[in-house]
Structures are given as structure tokens and as C-alpha cells.
Amino acid sequence: MAGNDLQPDNPCPISTRFFLWTIRQQDHISRCIAVNMWSSVLVVLVISLAGLITIEMALQIIFVGGMAAGILIWILIERRRSWLLGISDPKLKAEVHQTMIEYLIKKLCAGPECRKRLNSSDARPIA
């Protein structure tokens, strides 16, 4: 974590807040990416059908755009993974662990009885 993004009123660096936000909003981020990818493919195909570009050019645009988006997503995932593995502060590690558990509980269970069952289990940080 870089020391140049510390603010006096907030001890958490910007990178920490960003990666925690990506954990909390993972479903929303993936839905936005999927909608934008399908929309961009649709626009390119409509432009192709309108005759402004050839179908070969449209397919190349879709391929290159998909590869670029995939590479950017992979870079984000790898940066977040390396950041998570490199956490040395025990308080921050516990906060990240709790955030991931909350995400998994939200993802796995929709009903209150399931959340109560998961909260009473051994889902706590490993010391």
C-alpha cells in the first residue's frame, strides 16, 4: 500500500477502500460489465448491419474489445488478489475477512434463517 494516498482524516489508503469496495460490490460490478459488453457487441453488429463497416471488421472489433476487457478484468483480479495476500495489519486483515464473509453470506443465502445459521457457525477470522 502506497503511503502517498493517505489522508489525515481517513487512515485507510485509497487502494484499501477501493479493493474493499470491489469485494462489497462484486455482483454489481459483474452485472455492469456484462450489460456493457452485450451492449457494445449489439452496437457494433447494428453498425455492421447498417453497412457502415463490414462484418469482418465488426467481428475483429468485437474480438479485440473482448480481449482488452478480459485483460483489464484479469489485471484487476490479480491486483486485488496480491493486495489481499499481502495484508500484514491484523485489524485490516480482520476487516477484509469479515467483508468477504458478509459477501459470501449475502451470495449464498437470501432468507433470514440461513443468515442466522451461518452467523452462528464457525465463520470467523482465522487467528
N, CA, C and O atoms as a GROMACS GRO file, in nm:
protein
  508
    1MET      N    1   0.083  -0.117   0.000
    1MET     CA    2   0.000   0.000   0.000
    1MET      C    3   0.088   0.123   0.000
    1MET      O    4   0.180   0.137   0.081
    2ALA      N    5   0.059   0.210  -0.089
    2ALA     CA    6   0.140   0.330  -0.103
    2ALA      C    7   0.108   0.429   0.008
    2ALA      O    8  -0.008   0.444   0.048
    3GLY      N    9   0.209   0.495   0.056
    3GLY     CA   10   0.190   0.591   0.162
    3GLY      C   11   0.144   0.727   0.111
    3GLY      O   12   0.103   0.811   0.190
    4ASN      N   13   0.151   0.750  -0.020
    4ASN     CA   14   0.116   0.880  -0.073
    4ASN      C   15  -0.034   0.900  -0.088
    4ASN      O   16  -0.076   1.012  -0.118
    5ASP      N   17  -0.116   0.796  -0.068
    5ASP     CA   18  -0.259   0.815  -0.080
    5ASP      C   19  -0.329   0.816   0.056
    5ASP      O   20  -0.450   0.794   0.065
    6LEU      N   21  -0.252   0.841   0.163
    6LEU     CA   22  -0.310   0.855   0.296
    6LEU      C   23  -0.366   0.995   0.312
    6LEU      O   24  -0.306   1.093   0.267
    7GLN      N   25  -0.481   1.005   0.376
    7GLN     CA   26  -0.540   1.134   0.404
    7GLN      C   27  -0.544   1.152   0.556
    7GLN      O   28  -0.562   1.053   0.628
    8PRO      N   29  -0.530   1.275   0.606
    8PRO     CA   30  -0.524   1.294   0.751
    8PRO      C   31  -0.654   1.255   0.822
    8PRO      O   32  -0.650   1.204   0.934
    9ASP      N   33  -0.770   1.277   0.758
    9ASP     CA   34  -0.896   1.246   0.825
    9ASP      C   35  -0.936   1.100   0.809
    9ASP      O   36  -1.023   1.052   0.882
   10ASN      N   37  -0.875   1.028   0.716
   10ASN     CA   38  -0.908   0.888   0.694
   10ASN      C   39  -0.779   0.807   0.688
   10ASN      O   40  -0.702   0.823   0.593
   11PRO      N   41  -0.754   0.720   0.787
   11PRO     CA   42  -0.628   0.646   0.790
   11PRO      C   43  -0.617   0.537   0.683
   11PRO      O   44  -0.507   0.488   0.658
   12CYS      N   45  -0.730   0.498   0.620
   12CYS     CA   46  -0.726   0.394   0.516
   12CYS      C   47  -0.680   0.454   0.384
   12CYS      O   48  -0.734   0.556   0.341
   13PRO      N   49  -0.584   0.392   0.318
   13PRO     CA   50  -0.543   0.440   0.187
   13PRO      C   51  -0.654   0.422   0.083
   13PRO      O   52  -0.747   0.344   0.104
   14ILE      N   53  -0.644   0.495  -0.025
   14ILE     CA   54  -0.743   0.488  -0.132
   14ILE      C   55  -0.748   0.347  -0.189
   14ILE      O   56  -0.856   0.296  -0.220
   15SER      N   57  -0.634   0.283  -0.204
   15SER     CA   58  -0.632   0.148  -0.260
   15SER      C   59  -0.708   0.051  -0.169
   15SER      O   60  -0.777  -0.039  -0.218
   16THR      N   61  -0.694   0.067  -0.038
   16THR     CA   62  -0.766  -0.020   0.055
   16THR      C   63  -0.915  -0.002   0.041
   16THR      O   64  -0.990  -0.100   0.033
   17ARG      N   65  -0.959   0.123   0.038
   17ARG     CA   66  -1.102   0.149   0.022
   17ARG      C   67  -1.154   0.096  -0.111
   17ARG      O   68  -1.264   0.043  -0.119
   18PHE      N   69  -1.073   0.112  -0.217
   18PHE     CA   70  -1.116   0.064  -0.348
   18PHE      C   71  -1.130  -0.088  -0.350
   18PHE      O   72  -1.230  -0.139  -0.399
   19PHE      N   73  -1.031  -0.161  -0.298
   19PHE     CA   74  -1.039  -0.307  -0.302
   19PHE      C   75  -1.149  -0.360  -0.210
   19PHE      O   76  -1.214  -0.459  -0.244
   20LEU      N   77  -1.172  -0.297  -0.096
   20LEU     CA   78  -1.285  -0.336  -0.012
   20LEU      C   79  -1.418  -0.309  -0.083
   20LEU      O   80  -1.511  -0.389  -0.074
   21TRP      N   81  -1.425  -0.196  -0.153
   21TRP     CA   82  -1.546  -0.165  -0.230
   21TRP      C   83  -1.570  -0.269  -0.339
   21TRP      O   84  -1.684  -0.308  -0.363
   22THR      N   85  -1.462  -0.314  -0.406
   22THR     CA   86  -1.480  -0.415  -0.511
   22THR      C   87  -1.528  -0.548  -0.454
   22THR      O   88  -1.599  -0.622  -0.521
   23ILE      N   89  -1.490  -0.579  -0.330
   23ILE     CA   90  -1.540  -0.702  -0.267
   23ILE      C   91  -1.688  -0.686  -0.236
   23ILE      O   92  -1.768  -0.776  -0.262
   24ARG      N   93  -1.724  -0.572  -0.178
   24ARG     CA   94  -1.864  -0.550  -0.140
   24ARG      C   95  -1.956  -0.540  -0.262
   24ARG      O   96  -2.069  -0.587  -0.256
   25GLN      N   97  -1.909  -0.482  -0.369
   25GLN     CA   98  -1.992  -0.456  -0.487
   25GLN      C   99  -1.962  -0.552  -0.603
   25GLN      O  100  -1.989  -0.518  -0.718
   26GLN      N  101  -1.909  -0.668  -0.575
   26GLN     CA  102  -1.866  -0.759  -0.680
   26GLN      C  103  -1.980  -0.798  -0.773
   26GLN      O  104  -1.961  -0.803  -0.895
   27ASP      N  105  -2.099  -0.826  -0.720
   27ASP     CA  106  -2.212  -0.863  -0.804
   27ASP      C  107  -2.254  -0.748  -0.894
   27ASP      O  108  -2.280  -0.768  -1.013
   28HIS      N  109  -2.259  -0.629  -0.838
   28HIS     CA  110  -2.297  -0.511  -0.917
   28HIS      C  111  -2.196  -0.484  -1.028
   28HIS      O  112  -2.233  -0.453  -1.141
   29ILE      N  113  -2.068  -0.495  -0.995
   29ILE     CA  114  -1.963  -0.471  -1.094
   29ILE      C  115  -1.973  -0.572  -1.208
   29ILE      O  116  -1.964  -0.535  -1.325
   30SER      N  117  -1.993  -0.700  -1.175
   30SER     CA  118  -2.001  -0.802  -1.281
   30SER      C  119  -2.126  -0.783  -1.367
   30SER      O  120  -2.121  -0.808  -1.487
   31ARG      N  121  -2.238  -0.740  -1.307
   31ARG     CA  122  -2.358  -0.713  -1.387
   31ARG      C  123  -2.335  -0.596  -1.481
   31ARG      O  124  -2.375  -0.602  -1.597
   32CYS      N  125  -2.272  -0.490  -1.432
   32CYS     CA  126  -2.244  -0.374  -1.517
   32CYS      C  127  -2.152  -0.410  -1.633
   32CYS      O  128  -2.173  -0.367  -1.746
   33ILE      N  129  -2.050  -0.489  -1.605
   33ILE     CA  130  -1.958  -0.531  -1.711
   33ILE      C  131  -2.032  -0.615  -1.814
   33ILE      O  132  -2.013  -0.595  -1.934
   34ALA      N  133  -2.116  -0.708  -1.770
   34ALA     CA  134  -2.190  -0.793  -1.864
   34ALA      C  135  -2.285  -0.711  -1.951
   34ALA      O  136  -2.292  -0.731  -2.072
   35VAL      N  137  -2.358  -0.618  -1.889
   35VAL     CA  138  -2.451  -0.534  -1.966
   35VAL      C  139  -2.374  -0.449  -2.067
   35VAL      O  140  -2.416  -0.437  -2.182
   36ASN      N  141  -2.264  -0.390  -2.026
   36ASN     CA  142  -2.186  -0.307  -2.118
   36ASN      C  143  -2.124  -0.388  -2.230
   36ASN      O  144  -2.117  -0.341  -2.344
   37MET      N  145  -2.078  -0.508  -2.201
   37MET     CA  146  -2.020  -0.593  -2.306
   37MET      C  147  -2.127  -0.630  -2.409
   37MET      O  148  -2.104  -0.617  -2.529
   38TRP      N  149  -2.244  -0.676  -2.361
   38TRP     CA  150  -2.350  -0.712  -2.455
   38TRP      C  151  -2.398  -0.590  -2.535
   38TRP      O  152  -2.426  -0.602  -2.654
   39SER      N  153  -2.406  -0.474  -2.471
   39SER     CA  154  -2.450  -0.353  -2.540
   39SER      C  155  -2.350  -0.312  -2.648
   39SER      O  156  -2.390  -0.275  -2.758
   40SER      N  157  -2.223  -0.320  -2.616
   40SER     CA  158  -2.122  -0.281  -2.716
   40SER      C  159  -2.121  -0.378  -2.834
   40SER      O  160  -2.105  -0.335  -2.948
   41VAL      N  161  -2.139  -0.507  -2.808
   41VAL     CA  162  -2.146  -0.604  -2.918
   41VAL      C  163  -2.269  -0.575  -3.004
   41VAL      O  164  -2.261  -0.581  -3.126
   42LEU      N  165  -2.381  -0.544  -2.941
   42LEU     CA  166  -2.502  -0.512  -3.016
   42LEU      C  167  -2.484  -0.390  -3.103
   42LEU      O  168  -2.525  -0.389  -3.220
   43VAL      N  169  -2.422  -0.286  -3.049
   43VAL     CA  170  -2.399  -0.163  -3.126
   43VAL      C  171  -2.310  -0.191  -3.246
   43VAL      O  172  -2.338  -0.144  -3.356
   44VAL      N  173  -2.203  -0.266  -3.226
   44VAL     CA  174  -2.112  -0.296  -3.337
   44VAL      C  175  -2.184  -0.378  -3.443
   44VAL      O  176  -2.165  -0.354  -3.563
   45LEU      N  177  -2.265  -0.473  -3.403
   45LEU     CA  178  -2.338  -0.554  -3.501
   45LEU      C  179  -2.444  -0.472  -3.574
   45LEU      O  180  -2.465  -0.494  -3.693
   46VAL      N  181  -2.511  -0.380  -3.507
   46VAL     CA  182  -2.608  -0.292  -3.574
   46VAL      C  183  -2.538  -0.202  -3.674
   46VAL      O  184  -2.588  -0.181  -3.784
   47ILE      N  185  -2.423  -0.150  -3.637
   47ILE     CA  186  -2.345  -0.068  -3.730
   47ILE      C  187  -2.304  -0.151  -3.851
   47ILE      O  188  -2.304  -0.101  -3.964
   48SER      N  189  -2.270  -0.275  -3.828
   48SER     CA  190  -2.233  -0.365  -3.937
   48SER      C  191  -2.352  -0.392  -4.028
   48SER      O  192  -2.340  -0.391  -4.151
   49LEU      N  193  -2.467  -0.418  -3.968
   49LEU     CA  194  -2.587  -0.443  -4.047
   49LEU      C  195  -2.632  -0.319  -4.124
   49LEU      O  196  -2.693  -0.331  -4.230
   50ALA      N  197  -2.603  -0.200  -4.071
   50ALA     CA  198  -2.637  -0.076  -4.140
   50ALA      C  199  -2.544  -0.051  -4.259
   50ALA      O  200  -2.571   0.036  -4.341
   51GLY      N  201  -2.437  -0.127  -4.269
   51GLY     CA  202  -2.347  -0.116  -4.382
   51GLY      C  203  -2.234  -0.017  -4.364
   51GLY      O  204  -2.161   0.011  -4.459
   52LEU      N  205  -2.217   0.036  -4.244
   52LEU     CA  206  -2.109   0.132  -4.221
   52LEU      C  207  -1.973   0.063  -4.211
   52LEU      O  208  -1.871   0.122  -4.246
   53ILE      N  209  -1.972  -0.060  -4.163
   53ILE     CA  210  -1.849  -0.139  -4.159
   53ILE      C  211  -1.882  -0.280  -4.207
   53ILE      O  212  -1.998  -0.321  -4.207
   54THR      N  213  -1.781  -0.352  -4.247
   54THR     CA  214  -1.803  -0.490  -4.292
   54THR      C  215  -1.821  -0.582  -4.173
   54THR      O  216  -1.785  -0.548  -4.060
   55ILE      N  217  -1.876  -0.699  -4.199
   55ILE     CA  218  -1.896  -0.796  -4.091
   55ILE      C  219  -1.762  -0.845  -4.037
   55ILE      O  220  -1.749  -0.873  -3.917
   56GLU      N  221  -1.662  -0.856  -4.124
   56GLU     CA  222  -1.529  -0.897  -4.078
   56GLU      C  223  -1.469  -0.795  -3.983
   56GLU      O  224  -1.409  -0.830  -3.881
   57MET      N  225  -1.487  -0.667  -4.018
   57MET     CA  226  -1.437  -0.560  -3.931
   57MET      C  227  -1.512  -0.561  -3.798
   57MET      O  228  -1.452  -0.540  -3.693
   58ALA      N  229  -1.643  -0.584  -3.803
   58ALA     CA  230  -1.723  -0.590  -3.680
   58ALA      C  231  -1.675  -0.703  -3.590
   58ALA      O  232  -1.663  -0.686  -3.468
   59LEU      N  233  -1.649  -0.818  -3.649
   59LEU     CA  234  -1.602  -0.932  -3.570
   59LEU      C  235  -1.464  -0.905  -3.511
   59LEU      O  236  -1.435  -0.946  -3.398
   60GLN      N  237  -1.378  -0.837  -3.587
   60GLN     CA  238  -1.247  -0.802  -3.534
   60GLN      C  239  -1.259  -0.703  -3.418
   60GLN      O  240  -1.188  -0.715  -3.318
   61ILE      N  241  -1.350  -0.606  -3.431
   61ILE     CA  242  -1.371  -0.509  -3.323
   61ILE      C  243  -1.421  -0.580  -3.199
   61ILE      O  244  -1.374  -0.553  -3.088
   62ILE      N  245  -1.516  -0.671  -3.216
   62ILE     CA  246  -1.569  -0.746  -3.102
   62ILE      C  247  -1.460  -0.830  -3.037
   62ILE      O  248  -1.451  -0.836  -2.915
   63PHE      N  249  -1.378  -0.896  -3.120
   63PHE     CA  250  -1.270  -0.980  -3.067
   63PHE      C  251  -1.168  -0.897  -2.988
   63PHE      O  252  -1.133  -0.932  -2.876
   64VAL      N  253  -1.121  -0.790  -3.048
   64VAL     CA  254  -1.019  -0.706  -2.983
   64VAL      C  255  -1.077  -0.641  -2.857
   64VAL      O  256  -1.009  -0.635  -2.754
   65GLY      N  257  -1.200  -0.593  -2.864
   65GLY     CA  258  -1.263  -0.533  -2.747
   65GLY      C  259  -1.282  -0.634  -2.635
   65GLY      O  260  -1.261  -0.602  -2.518
   66GLY      N  261  -1.322  -0.754  -2.670
   66GLY     CA  262  -1.339  -0.859  -2.570
   66GLY      C  263  -1.207  -0.898  -2.506
   66GLY      O  264  -1.200  -0.918  -2.384
   67MET      N  265  -1.103  -0.908  -2.587
   67MET     CA  266  -0.970  -0.940  -2.532
   67MET      C  267  -0.921  -0.828  -2.440
   67MET      O  268  -0.866  -0.855  -2.333
   68ALA      N  269  -0.941  -0.702  -2.480
   68ALA     CA  270  -0.898  -0.590  -2.397
   68ALA      C  271  -0.974  -0.588  -2.265
   68ALA      O  272  -0.915  -0.568  -2.159
   69ALA      N  273  -1.105  -0.609  -2.271
   69ALA     CA  274  -1.185  -0.612  -2.148
   69ALA      C  275  -1.142  -0.728  -2.059
   69ALA      O  276  -1.132  -0.713  -1.937
   70GLY      N  277  -1.118  -0.844  -2.118
   70GLY     CA  278  -1.074  -0.959  -2.040
   70GLY      C  279  -0.941  -0.935  -1.973
   70GLY      O  280  -0.922  -0.973  -1.857
   71ILE      N  281  -0.848  -0.873  -2.044
   71ILE     CA  282  -0.717  -0.844  -1.986
   71ILE      C  283  -0.729  -0.745  -1.871
   71ILE      O  284  -0.665  -0.762  -1.767
   72LEU      N  285  -0.811  -0.641  -1.888
   72LEU     CA  286  -0.829  -0.542  -1.781
   72LEU      C  287  -0.894  -0.604  -1.658
   72LEU      O  288  -0.855  -0.574  -1.545
   73ILE      N  289  -0.992  -0.690  -1.678
   73ILE     CA  290  -1.056  -0.758  -1.565
   73ILE      C  291  -0.957  -0.851  -1.496
   73ILE      O  292  -0.952  -0.856  -1.373
   74TRP      N  293  -0.876  -0.923  -1.574
   74TRP     CA  294  -0.776  -1.012  -1.517
   74TRP      C  295  -0.674  -0.932  -1.434
   74TRP      O  296  -0.635  -0.975  -1.325
   75ILE      N  297  -0.631  -0.817  -1.485
   75ILE     CA  298  -0.536  -0.733  -1.412
   75ILE      C  299  -0.598  -0.687  -1.280
   75ILE      O  300  -0.531  -0.689  -1.177
   76LEU      N  301  -0.724  -0.645  -1.282
   76LEU     CA  302  -0.790  -0.603  -1.159
   76LEU      C  303  -0.798  -0.717  -1.059
   76LEU      O  304  -0.771  -0.698  -0.940
   77ILE      N  305  -0.835  -0.835  -1.105
   77ILE     CA  306  -0.846  -0.951  -1.015
   77ILE      C  307  -0.710  -0.986  -0.957
   77ILE      O  308  -0.700  -1.013  -0.837
   78GLU      N  309  -0.605  -0.986  -1.038
   78GLU     CA  310  -0.471  -1.019  -0.988
   78GLU      C  311  -0.419  -0.915  -0.890
   78GLU      O  312  -0.356  -0.950  -0.790
   79ARG      N  313  -0.445  -0.787  -0.917
   79ARG     CA  314  -0.402  -0.682  -0.824
   79ARG      C  315  -0.474  -0.696  -0.691
   79ARG      O  316  -0.413  -0.682  -0.585
   80ARG      N  317  -0.604  -0.725  -0.696
   80ARG     CA  318  -0.680  -0.741  -0.571
   80ARG      C  319  -0.632  -0.865  -0.495
   80ARG      O  320  -0.619  -0.861  -0.373
   81ARG      N  321  -0.606  -0.973  -0.567
   81ARG     CA  322  -0.558  -1.096  -0.502
   81ARG      C  323  -0.423  -1.072  -0.436
   81ARG      O  324  -0.402  -1.112  -0.321
   82SER      N  325  -0.331  -1.007  -0.506
   82SER     CA  326  -0.199  -0.983  -0.447
   82SER      C  327  -0.209  -0.886  -0.330
   82SER      O  328  -0.135  -0.900  -0.232
   83TRP      N  329  -0.299  -0.789  -0.338
   83TRP     CA  330  -0.319  -0.697  -0.225
   83TRP      C  331  -0.373  -0.773  -0.104
   83TRP      O  332  -0.327  -0.753   0.008
   84LEU      N  333  -0.472  -0.861  -0.128
   84LEU     CA  334  -0.530  -0.937  -0.017
   84LEU      C  335  -0.427  -1.029   0.048
   84LEU      O  336  -0.423  -1.041   0.171
   85LEU      N  337  -0.345  -1.092  -0.033
   85LEU     CA  338  -0.243  -1.182   0.022
   85LEU      C  339  -0.132  -1.106   0.093
   85LEU      O  340  -0.062  -1.164   0.178
   86GLY      N  341  -0.113  -0.980   0.061
   86GLY     CA  342  -0.005  -0.902   0.119
   86GLY      C  343  -0.043  -0.822   0.242
   86GLY      O  344   0.038  -0.743   0.291
   87ILE      N  345  -0.164  -0.839   0.292
   87ILE     CA  346  -0.207  -0.762   0.409
   87ILE      C  347  -0.131  -0.812   0.532
   87ILE      O  348  -0.128  -0.932   0.560
   88SER      N  349  -0.069  -0.718   0.604
   88SER     CA  350   0.004  -0.756   0.725
   88SER      C  351  -0.060  -0.698   0.851
   88SER      O  352  -0.035  -0.748   0.961
   89ASP      N  353  -0.141  -0.594   0.837
   89ASP     CA  354  -0.206  -0.532   0.952
   89ASP      C  355  -0.319  -0.623   1.001
   89ASP      O  356  -0.411  -0.653   0.924
   90PRO      N  357  -0.316  -0.667   1.128
   90PRO     CA  358  -0.419  -0.759   1.178
   90PRO      C  359  -0.561  -0.700   1.176
   90PRO      O  360  -0.657  -0.771   1.147
   91LYS      N  361  -0.574  -0.569   1.206
   91LYS     CA  362  -0.707  -0.507   1.204
   91LYS      C  363  -0.763  -0.505   1.063
   91LYS      O  364  -0.880  -0.537   1.041
   92LEU      N  365  -0.680  -0.467   0.968
   92LEU     CA  366  -0.724  -0.463   0.828
   92LEU      C  367  -0.755  -0.602   0.776
   92LEU      O  368  -0.851  -0.622   0.702
   93LYS      N  369  -0.673  -0.699   0.816
   93LYS     CA  370  -0.697  -0.838   0.775
   93LYS      C  371  -0.831  -0.888   0.829
   93LYS      O  372  -0.904  -0.957   0.758
   94ALA      N  373  -0.862  -0.853   0.952
   94ALA     CA  374  -0.991  -0.894   1.011
   94ALA      C  375  -1.107  -0.824   0.941
   94ALA      O  376  -1.211  -0.886   0.917
   95GLU      N  377  -1.089  -0.696   0.907
   95GLU     CA  378  -1.196  -0.624   0.836
   95GLU      C  379  -1.221  -0.683   0.698
   95GLU      O  380  -1.336  -0.699   0.657
   96VAL      N  381  -1.114  -0.715   0.627
   96VAL     CA  382  -1.128  -0.775   0.494
   96VAL      C  383  -1.192  -0.913   0.505
   96VAL      O  384  -1.278  -0.948   0.425
   97HIS      N  385  -1.150  -0.989   0.603
   97HIS     CA  386  -1.207  -1.123   0.623
   97HIS      C  387  -1.357  -1.113   0.652
   97HIS      O  388  -1.436  -1.189   0.597
   98GLN      N  389  -1.395  -1.019   0.737
   98GLN     CA  390  -1.536  -1.000   0.769
   98GLN      C  391  -1.614  -0.954   0.646
   98GLN      O  392  -1.727  -0.999   0.625
   99THR      N  393  -1.556  -0.868   0.566
   99THR     CA  394  -1.621  -0.822   0.444
   99THR      C  395  -1.644  -0.938   0.348
   99THR      O  396  -1.751  -0.947   0.286
  100MET      N  397  -1.546  -1.025   0.334
  100MET     CA  398  -1.562  -1.140   0.245
  100MET      C  399  -1.667  -1.237   0.298
  100MET      O  400  -1.744  -1.294   0.221
  101ILE      N  401  -1.670  -1.257   0.429
  101ILE     CA  402  -1.772  -1.345   0.487
  101ILE      C  403  -1.911  -1.286   0.466
  101ILE      O  404  -2.004  -1.359   0.433
  102GLU      N  405  -1.926  -1.155   0.485
  102GLU     CA  406  -2.055  -1.090   0.462
  102GLU      C  407  -2.098  -1.106   0.317
  102GLU      O  408  -2.215  -1.130   0.289
  103TYR      N  409  -2.003  -1.092   0.224
  103TYR     CA  410  -2.035  -1.110   0.082
  103TYR      C  411  -2.081  -1.253   0.056
  103TYR      O  412  -2.180  -1.275  -0.014
  104LEU      N  413  -2.009  -1.351   0.111
  104LEU     CA  414  -2.046  -1.491   0.090
  104LEU      C  415  -2.182  -1.524   0.151
  104LEU      O  416  -2.261  -1.598   0.092
  105ILE      N  417  -2.210  -1.470   0.268
  105ILE     CA  418  -2.340  -1.492   0.331
  105ILE      C  419  -2.450  -1.433   0.243
  105ILE      O  420  -2.553  -1.496   0.221
  106LYS      N  421  -2.427  -1.312   0.194
  106LYS     CA  422  -2.526  -1.248   0.107
  106LYS      C  423  -2.544  -1.326  -0.022
  106LYS      O  424  -2.656  -1.336  -0.073
  107LYS      N  425  -2.436  -1.381  -0.074
  107LYS     CA  426  -2.441  -1.454  -0.200
  107LYS      C  427  -2.506  -1.591  -0.182
  107LYS      O  428  -2.584  -1.634  -0.268
  108LEU      N  429  -2.477  -1.659  -0.074
  108LEU     CA  430  -2.526  -1.795  -0.054
  108LEU      C  431  -2.670  -1.801  -0.007
  108LEU      O  432  -2.746  -1.889  -0.048
  109CYS      N  433  -2.708  -1.708   0.078
  109CYS     CA  434  -2.839  -1.717   0.143
  109CYS      C  435  -2.919  -1.590   0.121
  109CYS      O  436  -2.866  -1.479   0.126
  110ALA      N  437  -3.048  -1.609   0.097
  110ALA     CA  438  -3.136  -1.494   0.082
  110ALA      C  439  -3.225  -1.476   0.205
  110ALA      O  440  -3.262  -1.364   0.239
  111GLY      N  441  -3.258  -1.584   0.271
  111GLY     CA  442  -3.351  -1.578   0.382
  111GLY      C  443  -3.283  -1.552   0.515
  111GLY      O  444  -3.164  -1.577   0.530
  112PRO      N  445  -3.360  -1.500   0.613
  112PRO     CA  446  -3.302  -1.470   0.744
  112PRO      C  447  -3.262  -1.596   0.822
  112PRO      O  448  -3.168  -1.592   0.901
  113GLU      N  449  -3.331  -1.708   0.799
  113GLU     CA  450  -3.296  -1.830   0.872
  113GLU      C  451  -3.159  -1.882   0.828
  113GLU      O  452  -3.085  -1.937   0.909
  114CYS      N  453  -3.126  -1.865   0.703
  114CYS     CA  454  -2.996  -1.909   0.653
  114CYS      C  455  -2.885  -1.820   0.710
  114CYS      O  456  -2.780  -1.870   0.750
  115ARG      N  457  -2.908  -1.689   0.714
  115ARG     CA  458  -2.808  -1.598   0.768
  115ARG      C  459  -2.784  -1.625   0.916
  115ARG      O  460  -2.671  -1.619   0.964
  116LYS      N  461  -2.891  -1.656   0.989
  116LYS     CA  462  -2.876  -1.685   1.132
  116LYS      C  463  -2.794  -1.812   1.150
  116LYS      O  464  -2.711  -1.820   1.241
  117ARG      N  465  -2.818  -1.910   1.065
  117ARG     CA  466  -2.743  -2.036   1.074
  117ARG      C  467  -2.596  -2.013   1.042
  117ARG      O  468  -2.508  -2.068   1.108
  118LEU      N  469  -2.567  -1.930   0.939
  118LEU     CA  470  -2.428  -1.904   0.903
  118LEU      C  471  -2.358  -1.817   1.007
  118LEU      O  472  -2.239  -1.837   1.034
  119ASN      N  473  -2.429  -1.722   1.067
  119ASN     CA  474  -2.368  -1.638   1.168
  119ASN      C  475  -2.335  -1.715   1.295
  119ASN      O  476  -2.241  -1.680   1.366
  120SER      N  477  -2.410  -1.821   1.324
  120SER     CA  478  -2.382  -1.897   1.444
  120SER      C  479  -2.278  -2.006   1.422
  120SER      O  480  -2.239  -2.074   1.516
  121SER      N  481  -2.233  -2.022   1.299
  121SER     CA  482  -2.133  -2.125   1.270
  121SER      C  483  -1.993  -2.074   1.302
  121SER      O  484  -1.976  -1.970   1.367
  122ASP      N  485  -1.894  -2.147   1.258
  122ASP     CA  486  -1.755  -2.108   1.284
  122ASP      C  487  -1.700  -2.016   1.178
  122ASP      O  488  -1.581  -2.024   1.144
  123ALA      N  489  -1.782  -1.928   1.123
  123ALA     CA  490  -1.738  -1.835   1.020
  123ALA      C  491  -1.677  -1.712   1.086
  123ALA      O  492  -1.740  -1.606   1.090
  124ARG      N  493  -1.558  -1.725   1.137
  124ARG     CA  494  -1.488  -1.614   1.200
  124ARG      C  495  -1.344  -1.615   1.154
  124ARG      O  496  -1.295  -1.717   1.104
  125PRO      N  497  -1.274  -1.501   1.170
  125PRO     CA  498  -1.136  -1.494   1.121
  125PRO      C  499  -1.047  -1.600   1.184
  125PRO      O  500  -1.061  -1.636   1.301
  126ILE      N  501  -0.956  -1.649   1.103
  126ILE     CA  502  -0.858  -1.746   1.150
  126ILE      C  503  -0.744  -1.669   1.214
  126ILE      O  504  -0.689  -1.578   1.153
  127ALA      N  505  -0.709  -1.704   1.333
  127ALA     CA  506  -0.606  -1.629   1.407
  127ALA      C  507  -0.467  -1.660   1.358
  127ALA      O  508  -0.370  -1.606   1.410
   0.00000   0.00000   0.00000
